[in-house]
Amino acid sequence: MEKEFLTVEDLAKITRFSKNTIYKLTSKKKITHFKPNGKIVLFRREDVEEFLTRNRVEACDTKNLN
């Protein structure tokens, strides 16, 4: 069963982002997160999926690359 909440370490493993990048995203409020005790940072899995989808870059038509 997948966890509903992810830690910074979990998110780094899933996305292959560095922990430093993840902390920068949280400090710039680019990704929704929770700080239940003011220190530990948690992410809801659905918020992570929404963040990744929101920042998706569409592929171009490869027929016209030449």
C-alpha positions in Angstrom: 0.0 0.0 0.0 1.4 3.4 -1.0 1.8 6.0 1.7 -0.5 9.1 1.5 2.2 11.4 2.8 5.8 11.5 1.5 8.9 12.8 3.2 11.6 14.8 1.4 13.6 11.6 1.2 10.7 9.7 -0.4 10.1 12.5 -2.9 13.8 12.6 -3.8 13.7 8.9 -4.6 10.5 9.1 -6.6 11.4 12.2 -8.6 15.2 11.9 -8.6 15.3 15.6 -7.5 18.0 16.4 -5.0 16.8 17.1 -1.4 18.3 20.6 -1.9 16.0 21.2 -5.0 13.0 20.0 -3.0 13.7 22.3 -0.2 14.1 25.2 -2.7 10.7 24.3 -4.2 9.1 24.4 -0.7 10.7 27.7 0.3 9.5 29.3 -3.0 6.1 27.8 -2.4 6.2 26.0 -5.8 5.0 22.7 -4.4 2.3 22.2 -1.8 3.6 20.8 1.4 2.9 20.5 5.1 5.1 21.2 8.2 3.1 19.6 11.0 5.6 20.3 13.7 7.4 23.2 12.0 10.4 21.1 11.0 9.5 17.9 9.2 8.3 18.6 5.6 5.6 16.3 4.2 3.9 16.0 0.8 0.6 14.5 -0.2 1.1 12.1 -3.1 -1.7 13.7 -5.0 -0.1 17.1 -4.6 3.1 15.7 -6.0 1.3 14.2 -9.0 -0.4 17.5 -9.6 2.9 19.4 -9.4 4.5 17.1 -11.9 1.6 17.3 -14.3 1.4 21.1 -14.0 5.1 21.4 -15.0 4.8 18.9 -17.9 6.5 19.9 -21.2 4.8 18.6 -24.3 6.9 16.8 -26.9 7.2 18.5 -30.3 6.4 16.8 -33.5 9.5 14.8 -34.4 8.6 14.7 -38.1 9.5 18.4 -38.4 12.9 18.3 -36.7 15.0 18.0 -39.9 
